[in-house]
Amino acid sequence: MNCSRCHGLLCFSELRAEDGGLVREGIPVFRCIQCGEVIDSVILMNRARRAAESGLCR
């Protein structure tokens, strides 16, 4: 997969909270190795919802 920002390579990673954060397990994300963009399931849902809403308003 390619990054939507810079078209770099997206690699699977786990996002972990440090210093006693609320997240105890790693959250699966895709991270761009070129620009550092992080994409998870919530970001993808919000982007899809925004695209659907903008399509309805036109």
Secondary structure, DSSP 8 states (H G I E B T S, - for coil): -B-TTT--BEEEEEE---SS-S--S-EEEEEETTT--EE-HHHHHHHHHHHHHHHHH-
